[in-house]
Amino acid sequence: MRFPQRPPGADLDLSTIPASTLNKILFAHNSPVLPDGRYLHWDDLRNRVPPDGLTHEEWWFAQSQARRSTRVLIPDFLEAGRPFWYCRLDVIDRATHELDRQDATREMLTAMSEYSVRQSYRIDQLIEEAINSSLIEGAKLTTRAQAKQMILDGMQPRSHGERMVANNYKAMVRLLELYQKELTLDDLLEIHAILGEEALDAENCAGRLRTPGENVRVEDNEGEVWFRPAPADELPNRLNALLRFANAQDQKAFLHPLVRAIVLHFWLAYLHPFVDGNGRMSRALFYWQMLRSGYDFAQYLSISGPIDKSRRAYYMAFVHTETDDGDLTYFILNQLAVLRRATDDLLAHLKQRSERLGHLLQALSLAHEFNSRQQAVLTYLGRKPQASVTVTGHATSHRVTYLTARKDLQALERKGLLRRVKQGKTDRYLPTEDFVSKFTRGIETLETHQV
């Protein structure tokens, strides 16, 4: 990626500008966005044809003035005495309103009627987020399926990439335990220690802040420095300000909870308080803020999935904010779009999953014979007949005891649907040929019926 050109200064000598041009600057084109609604950085704007009679610099000045006229300051988030801020836009108000109005939790509960099924999907999504967040940071995995099975079976990571995934998952689980209390610096260090255990590029830096002697910076693949964080000796005061913001101790004016979570995501990444693992920490802190603000469905989302698919836009949103006088609007718009995609993906997948499960098990005449946990196992193994299930993995997925999980699988074995194979000290349950055959016929029957 190419580093964007920084915007020209915000000052413009209006006394030298003709009245007709001045009228265009102050009135005709005094808008924070383009006519089509886009909020562009100078690096993009300078490559577009300006309105008739205006230079690129005059056009930028007009937009900048409009943006600053409605800006919302972020309390105590300062750089060189200047506050970070965002422009109050209709698109931001609309996006946050739509996410509030779309009661994702209610729709999810409708799609997954039983608690055990919701718990299973919750674990699946936490693992997905752990995998996606690791991939953003460069983790190398043999397959996603193997990484997921490692967590479910409680196995030790076999590679650096798997260690990153396992640590990310543990950190997410810990955050679910912390969101009902105010966040402290010790909490941040604890989460970083979990994330960083044997999974950071630098040695002996997990669970502590960077020191003045550690030259931390953000570079591209060619070694060009894109960002240098604040000096390490400023971190205690800056982190105290961040924690006041996270715990909503700054309630001078209302800030929408979704915007607060997004700003917190950016703020921690901007401070870069750790030698390594700052991106993972920032995304984890976003989840903590979402849950603390009452968005329970956040634990079923994976924002790192959409981010991983559009990494350039994610990184450029950081850089555009940093280069344009602390204008967080770029990052807020990017993350609202990410959250919208993650929420849409969640609801679509849940409804599809629920419908498919019900139809397939009805076709097999198994819908009322087994509990929802057992139905989930049958659907999974019917779709992936080469896979297997362990008691530990089943217990983890559905948040039940080892004894309950074993009874579930033994019942399926007695019915001739699963067979048990000893692998070392672990019992693995595989689908029987008879079950796979019936399942395949069930799918064919369903698909024929749908046609």
C-alpha positions in Angstrom: 0.0 0.0 0.0 1.1 3.6 -0.6 1.1 6.0 2.3 -1.6 8.6 1.6 -0.7 12.3 1.0 -1.4 14.4 4.1 -4.1 17.1 3.6 -3.0 20.7 3.1 -3.3 23.1 6.0 -6.8 24.1 7.1 -6.1 27.8 6.7 -7.0 29.6 3.6 -6.6 33.4 3.0 -10.2 34.2 2.1 -9.4 37.9 1.5 -7.7 37.1 -1.8 -10.5 35.0 -3.2 -13.1 36.5 -5.6 -16.6 36.9 -4.1 -18.1 34.4 -6.6 -15.6 31.8 -5.6 -16.0 32.6 -1.9 -19.7 32.1 -2.2 -19.1 28.6 -3.6 -16.7 27.7 -0.8 -18.9 29.0 2.0 -22.3 28.0 0.8 -22.6 26.0 -2.5 -20.1 23.3 -1.6 -19.9 23.6 2.2 -20.7 20.0 2.8 -18.8 17.3 4.8 -19.5 14.7 2.1 -19.7 14.4 -1.7 -23.1 14.6 -3.3 -23.2 10.8 -3.3 -22.5 10.7 0.5 -18.9 9.6 0.4 -16.6 11.0 3.1 -13.2 11.2 1.4 -9.7 11.9 2.6 -7.6 14.5 0.8 -5.6 11.7 -0.8 -8.7 10.6 -2.6 -10.3 14.0 -3.1 -7.3 15.5 -4.8 -7.6 13.0 -7.7 -11.2 13.9 -8.5 -12.5 16.8 -10.6 -13.4 19.7 -8.3 -16.6 21.7 -8.7 -16.5 24.4 -11.4 -14.5 27.4 -10.3 -12.7 25.8 -7.4 -9.2 24.4 -6.9 -8.7 21.2 -5.1 -7.4 23.1 -2.1 -10.5 25.3 -2.0 -12.8 22.3 -2.3 -10.9 20.6 0.5 -11.2 23.8 2.6 -15.0 23.9 2.1 -15.4 20.3 3.2 -13.0 20.6 6.1 -14.9 23.7 7.5 -18.2 21.8 7.1 -16.8 18.8 9.0 -15.5 20.9 11.9 -18.7 22.8 12.3 -20.5 19.7 13.5 -17.6 17.8 15.1 -18.0 15.9 18.3 -14.9 15.9 20.6 -13.7 12.7 22.3 -12.9 13.6 26.0 -9.3 13.4 27.0 -8.2 11.8 23.7 -5.5 14.3 22.7 -2.4 14.5 20.6 -0.1 17.5 21.0 -3.0 19.3 22.8 -5.5 18.7 19.9 -8.5 16.5 20.5 -9.6 13.6 18.4 -13.1 14.0 17.1 -15.6 12.8 14.6 -18.1 14.5 12.3 -21.8 14.0 13.2 -23.2 12.6 10.0 -26.6 11.3 9.0 -25.0 8.1 7.8 -23.6 7.4 11.3 -26.9 8.2 13.1 -28.7 6.0 10.6 -26.3 3.1 10.9 -26.3 3.1 14.7 -30.1 3.4 14.7 -30.5 0.4 12.3 -28.2 -1.7 14.4 -30.2 -0.8 17.5 -33.6 -1.4 15.9 -32.6 -4.7 14.5 -32.9 -6.8 17.6 -30.3 -9.3 16.6 -30.6 -11.1 20.0 -34.3 -11.7 19.6 -33.9 -12.9 16.0 -31.1 -15.2 17.1 -33.2 -16.7 19.8 -36.0 -17.3 17.4 -33.6 -19.0 15.0 -32.1 -21.1 17.8 -34.8 -22.1 20.2 -32.8 -24.1 22.6 -30.2 -22.9 25.1 -27.7 -25.7 24.2 -27.8 -24.8 20.5 -27.2 -21.2 21.3 -24.3 -22.1 23.5 -22.8 -24.3 20.8 -23.1 -21.6 18.2 -21.6 -19.1 20.6 -18.5 -21.2 21.1 -18.3 -21.7 17.3 -18.3 -17.9 16.8 -15.8 -17.2 19.5 -13.5 -19.7 17.9 -14.1 -18.1 14.5 -13.2 -14.7 15.9 -10.1 -16.1 17.4 -9.0 -17.6 14.1 -9.9 -14.5 12.0 -8.1 -12.2 14.4 -5.0 -14.4 14.3 -5.0 -14.4 10.5 -5.1 -10.6 10.4 -1.9 -10.7 12.5 -0.2 -13.2 10.1 -0.9 -16.5 11.7 -0.2 -19.5 9.5 -2.7 -22.4 9.9 -2.8 -25.8 8.3 -6.6 -25.6 8.1 -9.2 -23.7 10.0 -10.9 -27.0 10.8 -7.8 -28.3 12.6 -7.5 -25.1 14.6 -11.1 -25.3 15.7 -10.8 -29.0 16.6 -7.7 -28.2 18.7 -9.7 -25.8 20.9 -12.8 -28.0 21.1 -10.7 -31.1 22.2 -8.5 -29.1 24.5 -5.4 -30.1 22.7 -2.0 -28.3 22.9 -1.2 -26.0 20.0 1.2 -27.6 17.5 2.4 -24.4 15.8 2.9 -20.7 16.4 -0.3 -20.0 14.5 -2.4 -22.4 16.5 -0.9 -20.9 19.7 -2.2 -17.5 18.5 -5.7 -18.9 17.9 -5.8 -20.7 21.3 -4.7 -17.6 23.1 -7.2 -15.4 21.3 -10.0 -17.8 22.3 -8.9 -17.8 25.9 -8.8 -14.0 25.9 -12.3 -13.8 24.5 -13.6 -16.2 27.1 -12.0 -14.1 29.8 -13.5 -10.9 28.5 -16.9 -12.4 28.8 -16.2 -12.7 32.5 -14.9 -9.1 32.8 -17.5 -7.0 31.0 -19.8 -6.5 34.0 -17.1 -4.7 36.0 -15.1 -1.5 35.3 -11.9 -2.1 33.3 -8.6 -1.5 35.0 -5.0 -1.4 33.8 -4.4 -4.8 35.5 -7.2 -6.2 33.4 -5.6 -4.9 30.2 -2.3 -6.5 31.3 -4.0 -9.8 32.1 -5.7 -10.0 28.7 -2.4 -9.2 27.0 -0.6 -11.8 29.0 -3.2 -14.4 27.8 -3.0 -13.2 24.2 0.7 -13.1 24.2 1.8 -16.3 25.9 4.4 -17.8 23.6 2.6 -16.1 20.7 4.3 -12.7 20.2 7.2 -12.0 17.8 9.2 -10.2 20.6 10.3 -12.2 23.6 9.3 -11.5 27.2 6.8 -8.8 26.4 3.5 -10.4 27.2 1.5 -8.8 30.0 3.5 -5.6 30.3 3.7 -2.1 28.7 6.5 -1.2 26.3 9.4 0.7 27.8 11.3 3.8 26.6 14.2 1.6 25.3 11.9 -0.4 23.0 11.7 1.3 19.6 8.1 0.4 18.6 6.8 1.6 15.2 4.5 0.5 12.4 6.2 -0.3 9.1 5.1 -1.6 5.8 6.7 -4.6 4.0 9.3 -2.3 2.5 10.4 -0.8 5.8 8.7 2.6 5.4 7.5 3.8 8.8 3.8 4.6 8.7 3.3 5.4 12.4 5.3 6.1 15.6 3.3 5.9 18.8 3.6 8.3 21.7 6.6 7.9 24.0 6.4 5.1 26.5 6.7 7.4 29.5 3.4 9.0 28.5 1.5 5.7 28.6 0.3 5.7 32.2 -1.6 9.0 31.9 -2.9 8.2 28.4 -4.1 4.8 29.5 -5.9 6.3 32.5 -7.7 8.6 30.1 -8.6 5.6 27.9 -9.9 3.6 30.9 -12.1 6.6 32.0 -13.6 6.6 28.6 -14.1 2.9 28.5 -15.8 2.9 31.8 -18.0 5.9 30.7 -16.7 8.1 33.5 -16.6 11.0 31.1 -20.4 11.5 30.7 -20.2 15.1 29.8 -22.3 14.5 26.6 -24.0 11.4 25.2 -21.9 9.2 22.9 -23.6 6.3 21.2 -22.4 3.0 22.7 -21.5 1.6 19.3 -19.4 4.7 18.5 -17.8 4.4 21.9 -16.7 0.8 21.2 -15.3 1.8 17.8 -13.4 4.8 19.3 -12.0 2.5 22.0 -10.8 0.1 19.3 -8.9 2.9 17.6 -7.7 4.5 20.8 -5.8 1.4 22.1 -4.3 0.7 18.7 -3.2 4.3 18.4 -1.5 4.3 21.8 0.2 1.0 20.9 1.0 0.4 24.6 2.5 -3.0 24.0 5.5 -4.2 22.1 3.4 -6.6 20.1 -0.2 -7.8 20.0 -1.8 -4.3 19.9 -4.2 -5.2 17.1 -5.5 -8.3 18.9 -6.0 -6.2 22.1 -7.8 -3.5 20.2 -10.4 -5.8 18.7 -10.8 -7.7 22.0 -11.4 -4.4 23.8 -14.1 -3.6 21.2 -16.0 -6.7 22.2 -15.7 -5.9 25.9 -17.2 -2.4 25.3 -20.0 -3.9 23.1 -20.9 -6.4 25.8 -20.7 -3.8 28.6 -23.1 -1.5 26.7 -25.7 -4.3 26.5 -25.1 -5.7 23.0 -25.2 -9.3 24.1 -25.3 -10.5 20.5 -21.7 -9.3 20.2 -20.4 -12.6 21.6 -21.9 -14.3 18.5 -20.2 -11.9 16.0 -16.9 -12.1 14.3 -15.8 -8.6 13.2 -12.4 -9.9 12.3 -13.9 -11.9 9.5 -15.1 -8.9 7.5 -11.9 -7.0 8.5 -9.7 -9.8 7.2 -11.5 -9.7 3.8 -10.9 -5.9 3.5 -7.6 -5.4 5.3 -6.5 -2.5 3.1 -9.7 -0.5 4.0 -9.1 -1.3 7.7 -5.5 -0.1 7.7 -6.3 3.0 5.6 -9.0 4.0 8.0 -6.4 4.2 10.7 -4.0 6.2 8.6 -6.6 8.6 7.3 -7.6 9.4 10.9 -4.0 9.9 12.0 -3.1 12.1 9.0 -6.2 14.3 9.0 -6.0 16.1 12.3 -7.5 13.2 14.4 -10.7 12.9 12.4 -12.1 9.6 13.6 -15.0 9.7 11.1 -13.0 7.5 8.6 -12.5 4.8 11.2 -16.1 5.0 12.5 -17.6 4.6 9.0 -15.3 1.7 8.3 -16.2 -0.1 11.5 -19.9 0.5 11.2 -19.8 -1.1 7.8 -17.8 -4.1 9.3 -20.3 -4.4 12.1 -23.2 -4.3 9.6 -21.7 -7.1 7.5 -20.9 -9.2 10.5 -24.4 -8.8 11.9 -26.0 -9.6 8.5 -23.8 -12.7 8.1 -24.7 -13.8 11.6 -28.5 -13.6 11.1 -28.5 -15.1 7.6 -26.3 -18.0 8.7 -28.4 -18.7 11.8 -31.7 -18.8 10.0 -30.2 -21.0 7.2 -28.6 -23.2 9.8 -31.8 -23.6 11.8 -33.9 -24.4 8.7 -31.4 -26.9 7.4 -31.1 -28.7 10.7 -34.9 -29.0 11.1 -35.5 -30.2 7.5 -32.7 -32.7 7.5 -33.6 -34.3 10.8 -37.2 -34.5 9.9 -36.2 -36.3 6.7 -34.3 -38.7 8.9 -37.2 -39.0 11.4 -34.7 -38.0 14.1 -36.0 -34.6 15.1 -37.9 -35.7 18.2 -35.8 -38.7 19.2 -32.7 -36.8 20.3 -31.9 -33.6 22.2 -30.6 -30.5 20.4 -27.0 -31.3 21.3 -27.2 -34.7 19.7 -29.0 -33.3 16.6 -26.1 -30.9 16.2 -23.6 -33.7 16.3 -25.5 -35.7 13.7 -25.8 -32.8 11.4 -22.1 -32.0 11.7 -21.0 -35.6 11.1 -23.5 -36.1 8.4 -22.0 -33.2 6.5 -18.4 -34.2 7.3 -18.3 -38.0 7.5 -14.5 -38.0 7.7 -14.6 -35.9 10.9 -15.0 -37.1 14.5 -16.3 -35.9 17.9 -14.8 -36.3 21.3 -16.5 -36.1 24.7 -14.3 -33.1 25.6 -15.1 -31.3 22.4 -18.8 -32.0 22.7 -18.8 -30.7 26.3 -16.9 -27.6 25.3 -19.2 -26.8 22.4 -22.4 -27.1 24.4 -21.1 -26.0 27.8 -22.2 -29.1 29.6 -20.4 -31.4 31.9 -18.1 -34.2 30.7 -20.6 -36.8 32.1 -23.6 -35.3 30.2 -21.5 -35.1 26.9 -20.5 -38.7 27.3 -24.1 -39.8 27.8 -25.1 -37.9 24.6 -22.5 -39.7 22.5 -23.1 -43.1 24.0 -26.8 -42.9 23.3 -26.0 -42.2 19.6 -23.6 -45.1 19.6 -26.3 -47.5 21.0 -28.6 -46.4 18.2 -26.0 -47.4 15.6 -25.4 -43.9 14.4 -21.9 -43.4 15.8 -19.0 -45.8 16.4 -16.4 -45.4 19.0 -12.7 -45.6 18.1 -9.8 -45.5 20.6 -7.0 -43.1 19.7 -4.4 -43.1 22.4 -6.2 -42.2 25.6 -9.0 -40.4 23.7 -12.3 -41.9 22.5 -13.4 -40.6 19.2 -16.9 -41.0 17.8 -17.3 -41.3 14.1 -20.5 -41.7 12.0 -21.4 -45.2 11.0 -21.7 -46.0 7.3 -25.4 -46.7 7.8 -26.0 -43.2 9.3 -24.0 -41.5 6.5 -26.1 -43.4 3.9 -29.3 -42.3 5.5 -28.1 -38.8 5.9 -27.2 -38.5 2.2 -30.6 -39.9 1.2 -32.2 -37.3 3.6 -30.4 -34.5 1.8 -31.4 -35.8 -1.6 -35.0 -36.1 -0.4 -34.9 -32.5 0.9 -33.3 -31.1 -2.2 -35.8 -32.9 -4.4 -38.7 -31.6 -2.3 -37.3 -28.0 -2.5 -37.1 -28.2 -6.3 
